[in-house]
Amino acid sequence: MPLDQEQAEEREMSFLDHLEELRWHVVRSLIAIVVFMIAAFVNIEWIFTNILFAPGRVDFPTFRWLCALGEWVGSKEAFCVDQIPFKIQSRLMTGQFTMSITASFVIGLVISFPYVVWELWRFVKPGLYSRERKSSRGAVAAISFLFLTGVLFGYYIMSPLMISFLANYTISDMIVNEFDITSYVGTIVTVVFGSGVLFQLPVVMYFLTKIGIVTPAFLRKYRKHAIVIILVVGAIVTPSADPLSQALISFPLYLLYEISILISANVMRKKEREEAEEKRKEQTAS
């Protein structure tokens, strides 16, 4: 069957047929999440010890890198983290179990994220024209790469530095930092997953430029406004109110914004070339 005829038949699917197709894509995505979630729950003790609690220990790779950097620049005392004084408590009867389920779900979602994006792409792809499919090639890989990069940034950069700052911040020697497990896990999850989502900015700008909502000129014109929004988003995403954590998320977001301008400009150049080519063909045909 020719591609155009096949695509035409797919476009003529009824609304209920589309819902049925979407349902199976969602079901398969949920199955993937649940499978990895169960695997994480089975190994939850190891995960808490070696993954979730790791950013709160001075032997975490980030702190070792900072210490090595301090030795290299000749200011070891300023960069090395000697202690992170805090304890984890569970003040709710269901606290540990609830956090085990929450952590397992988030880990299952992060691991299966590329597959979930691929399933959603399979649902959207038949409704696109061949030119749109071609221009969107690699979208799943780009979205997955940016998400995992954001997750790694949130885990290795934001989380340990934020924990170190908050654990060492004190207003009196009489106060002992004893964080509730729901607060600790919730903070880690918010920072890590939030970073993964925010790192999708270039992809969002790419598609907004494709459909003509934004242009590189628009992004450059409102750069100052974007900086203010980025600072606000950084304050919202970081559960703590310390300037260090907000700067850690705001600076890479600004870099992503600048990258988005370059991506938008590239998309506009391609669109202009395609339009010029179409006009040339029309003039040749006439």
C-alpha positions as CSV (number, residue, x, y, z in Angstrom):
1,M,0.0,0.0,0.0
2,P,1.4,3.4,-0.9
3,L,2.6,5.6,2.0
4,D,0.2,8.4,1.2
5,Q,-2.8,6.1,1.0
6,E,-1.8,4.4,4.3
7,Q,-1.4,7.7,6.0
8,A,-4.8,8.9,4.7
9,E,-6.5,5.9,6.1
10,E,-4.7,6.4,9.5
11,R,-6.0,10.0,9.5
12,E,-9.5,8.8,8.9
13,M,-9.5,6.8,12.1
14,S,-12.4,7.7,14.4
15,F,-11.9,9.4,17.7
16,L,-12.6,6.2,19.6
17,D,-10.1,4.4,17.5
18,H,-7.5,7.0,18.4
19,L,-8.4,6.6,22.1
20,E,-8.1,2.9,21.9
21,E,-4.7,3.2,20.2
22,L,-3.5,5.7,22.8
23,R,-4.8,3.4,25.6
24,W,-2.5,0.6,24.5
25,H,0.5,2.9,24.2
26,V,-0.2,4.1,27.8
27,V,-0.7,0.6,29.0
28,R,2.6,-0.6,27.6
29,S,4.3,2.4,29.1
30,L,2.8,1.7,32.5
31,I,3.8,-1.9,32.3
32,A,7.4,-0.9,31.7
33,I,7.3,1.6,34.6
34,V,5.8,-1.0,37.0
35,V,8.3,-3.7,36.0
36,F,11.3,-1.4,36.8
37,M,9.4,-0.2,39.9
38,I,9.1,-3.7,41.2
39,A,12.7,-4.4,40.5
40,A,13.7,-1.3,42.4
41,F,11.4,-2.1,45.4
42,V,13.0,-5.6,45.7
43,N,16.4,-3.9,46.0
44,I,15.1,-0.9,47.9
45,E,17.5,-1.3,50.8
46,W,20.5,-1.2,48.5
47,I,19.0,1.7,46.6
48,F,18.6,3.8,49.7
49,T,22.0,3.0,51.0
50,N,24.0,3.5,47.8
51,I,21.9,5.9,45.8
52,L,19.5,8.0,47.8
53,F,21.6,8.5,51.0
54,A,24.9,8.7,49.0
55,P,24.8,12.5,48.3
56,G,24.6,13.0,52.0
57,R,28.0,11.4,52.7
58,V,31.4,13.1,52.4
59,D,32.8,10.3,50.2
60,F,30.3,11.0,47.4
61,P,32.0,11.6,44.1
62,T,31.0,15.2,43.9
63,F,32.7,16.0,47.2
64,R,35.8,14.1,46.1
65,W,35.9,16.1,42.9
66,L,35.5,19.4,44.8
67,C,38.3,18.4,47.1
68,A,40.6,17.6,44.2
69,L,39.7,20.9,42.6
70,G,40.6,22.6,45.9
71,E,44.0,21.0,46.0
72,W,44.6,21.9,42.3
73,V,43.8,25.6,42.9
74,G,45.6,25.7,46.3
75,S,42.5,26.2,48.4
76,K,41.6,22.8,49.8
77,E,39.9,24.1,52.9
78,A,37.5,26.2,50.8
79,F,36.4,23.3,48.6
80,C,36.6,20.1,50.7
81,V,33.6,19.0,52.7
82,D,34.7,17.5,56.0
83,Q,31.3,16.7,57.5
84,I,27.6,16.7,56.7
85,P,26.0,16.7,60.2
86,F,22.5,15.4,60.0
87,K,20.4,12.3,60.8
88,I,17.4,10.8,59.1
89,Q,14.3,10.0,61.1
90,S,10.9,8.6,60.3
91,R,8.2,10.3,62.3
92,L,5.3,8.7,60.6
93,M,4.2,5.1,61.0
94,T,4.0,4.7,57.3
95,G,6.9,7.0,56.5
96,Q,9.5,4.4,55.5
97,F,7.1,2.2,53.5
98,T,5.6,5.3,51.7
99,M,9.0,6.5,50.8
100,S,10.0,3.1,49.5
101,I,7.1,3.1,47.2
102,T,7.8,6.7,46.1
103,A,11.5,6.0,45.4
104,S,10.7,2.8,43.6
105,F,8.2,4.6,41.3
106,V,10.5,7.5,40.5
107,I,13.4,5.1,39.7
108,G,11.1,3.0,37.5
109,L,9.9,6.1,35.7
110,V,13.5,7.4,35.2
111,I,14.8,4.1,33.8
112,S,11.8,3.5,31.5
113,F,11.5,7.1,30.4
114,P,13.1,6.5,27.0
115,Y,10.7,3.7,26.3
116,V,7.7,5.8,27.5
117,V,8.8,8.6,25.1
118,W,9.1,6.1,22.3
119,E,5.6,4.8,22.9
120,L,4.2,8.3,22.8
121,W,6.1,9.0,19.6
122,R,4.7,5.9,18.0
123,F,1.2,7.3,18.7
124,V,2.0,10.7,17.3
125,K,4.1,9.7,14.3
126,P,1.3,8.3,12.1
127,G,-0.5,11.7,12.2
128,L,2.5,13.5,10.8
129,Y,3.3,14.2,7.1
130,S,6.4,12.6,5.7
131,R,8.3,16.0,5.8
132,E,7.4,16.4,9.5
133,R,8.5,12.9,10.3
134,K,11.8,13.5,8.6
135,S,12.4,16.8,10.4
136,S,11.5,15.2,13.8
137,R,13.9,12.3,13.3
138,G,15.9,11.7,16.4
139,A,13.3,13.4,18.7
140,V,13.1,10.4,21.0
141,A,16.9,10.2,21.4
142,A,17.1,14.0,22.0
143,I,14.4,14.0,24.6
144,S,15.8,11.0,26.4
145,F,19.3,12.4,26.3
146,L,18.3,15.8,27.7
147,F,16.1,14.1,30.4
148,L,18.9,11.8,31.6
149,T,21.4,14.6,31.5
150,G,19.1,16.7,33.7
151,V,18.7,13.8,36.1
152,L,22.4,13.3,36.4
153,F,22.9,17.0,36.9
154,G,20.3,17.1,39.6
155,Y,21.8,14.0,41.3
156,Y,25.5,14.7,41.1
157,I,25.5,18.5,41.3
158,M,22.4,20.0,42.9
159,S,21.5,17.3,45.4
160,P,24.9,16.9,47.2
161,L,25.7,20.6,47.3
162,M,22.2,21.4,48.6
163,I,22.3,18.7,51.2
164,S,25.8,19.9,52.4
165,F,24.7,23.5,52.6
166,L,21.5,22.8,54.5
167,A,23.0,20.2,56.8
168,N,25.9,22.6,57.8
169,Y,23.8,25.7,58.0
170,T,22.9,26.4,61.7
171,I,21.7,29.4,63.7
172,S,22.5,27.9,67.1
173,D,24.6,25.0,68.5
174,M,21.5,23.9,70.5
175,I,19.8,22.9,67.2
176,V,20.5,19.4,65.8
177,N,19.6,18.7,62.2
178,E,17.3,15.6,62.1
179,F,15.5,15.5,58.8
180,D,12.4,13.4,58.3
181,I,12.7,10.8,55.6
182,T,9.7,12.1,53.8
183,S,11.4,15.5,53.6
184,Y,14.7,14.1,52.5
185,V,13.4,11.8,49.8
186,G,10.9,14.4,48.6
187,T,13.7,16.9,48.2
188,I,15.9,14.5,46.3
189,V,13.1,13.4,44.0
190,T,11.9,17.0,43.3
191,V,15.4,18.2,42.5
192,V,16.5,15.2,40.4
193,F,13.2,14.7,38.4
194,G,12.6,18.5,38.2
195,S,16.0,18.9,36.6
196,G,15.3,16.2,34.1
197,V,12.0,18.0,33.1
198,L,13.6,21.4,32.9
199,F,16.4,20.2,30.6
200,Q,13.7,19.6,27.9
201,L,13.7,23.4,27.2
202,P,15.6,23.0,23.8
203,V,13.2,20.4,22.6
204,V,10.2,22.5,23.6
205,M,11.7,25.5,21.7
206,Y,12.4,23.3,18.7
207,F,8.8,22.3,18.3
208,L,7.4,25.7,19.1
209,T,9.6,27.1,16.3
210,K,8.5,24.4,14.0
211,I,4.8,25.3,14.4
212,G,5.6,29.1,14.2
213,I,4.9,30.1,17.8
214,V,8.3,31.4,18.6
215,T,11.2,32.8,16.5
216,P,14.9,33.4,17.4
217,A,14.2,37.1,17.2
218,F,11.4,36.7,19.8
219,L,13.7,34.7,22.1
220,R,16.5,37.3,21.8
221,K,14.1,40.2,22.4
222,Y,12.7,38.7,25.6
223,R,16.0,37.4,26.9
224,K,15.9,39.6,30.0
225,H,12.4,38.5,30.7
226,A,13.4,34.9,30.3
227,I,16.2,35.4,32.9
228,V,13.7,36.6,35.4
229,I,11.4,33.6,34.7
230,I,14.4,31.2,34.9
231,L,15.3,32.6,38.4
232,V,11.7,32.2,39.5
233,V,11.6,28.6,38.2
234,G,14.9,27.9,39.9
235,A,13.5,29.1,43.2
236,I,10.4,26.9,42.7
237,V,12.2,23.8,41.7
238,T,14.7,23.9,44.5
239,P,12.9,23.1,47.8
240,S,15.5,25.0,49.8
241,A,15.6,28.8,49.7
242,D,19.4,29.0,49.6
243,P,20.9,31.1,46.8
244,L,23.5,28.4,45.9
245,S,20.8,25.8,45.0
246,Q,18.9,28.4,42.9
247,A,22.0,29.5,41.1
248,L,22.9,25.8,40.4
249,I,19.7,25.3,38.5
250,S,19.3,28.8,37.0
251,F,22.7,28.9,35.3
252,P,22.3,25.7,33.3
253,L,18.8,26.7,32.4
254,Y,20.1,30.0,31.0
255,L,22.7,28.1,29.0
256,L,19.8,25.9,27.7
257,Y,17.9,29.0,26.8
258,E,20.9,30.3,24.7
259,I,21.1,26.8,23.1
260,S,17.4,27.1,22.3
261,I,18.0,30.3,20.5
262,L,20.6,28.6,18.3
263,I,18.3,25.7,17.7
264,S,15.4,28.0,16.8
265,A,17.6,30.0,14.4
266,N,18.6,26.7,12.7
267,V,15.0,25.6,12.4
268,M,14.1,29.0,10.9
269,R,16.9,28.8,8.3
270,K,15.7,25.3,7.2
271,K,12.1,26.5,7.0
272,E,13.1,29.5,4.9
273,R,15.2,27.2,2.5
274,E,12.2,24.9,2.2
275,E,9.8,27.7,1.4
276,A,12.3,29.1,-1.1
277,E,12.6,25.7,-2.7
278,E,8.8,25.3,-2.9
279,K,8.4,28.8,-4.6
280,R,11.1,27.9,-7.1
281,K,9.3,24.7,-8.0
282,E,6.0,26.5,-8.4
283,Q,7.6,29.1,-10.6
284,T,9.3,26.4,-12.7
285,A,6.0,24.5,-13.0
286,S,4.1,27.6,-14.1
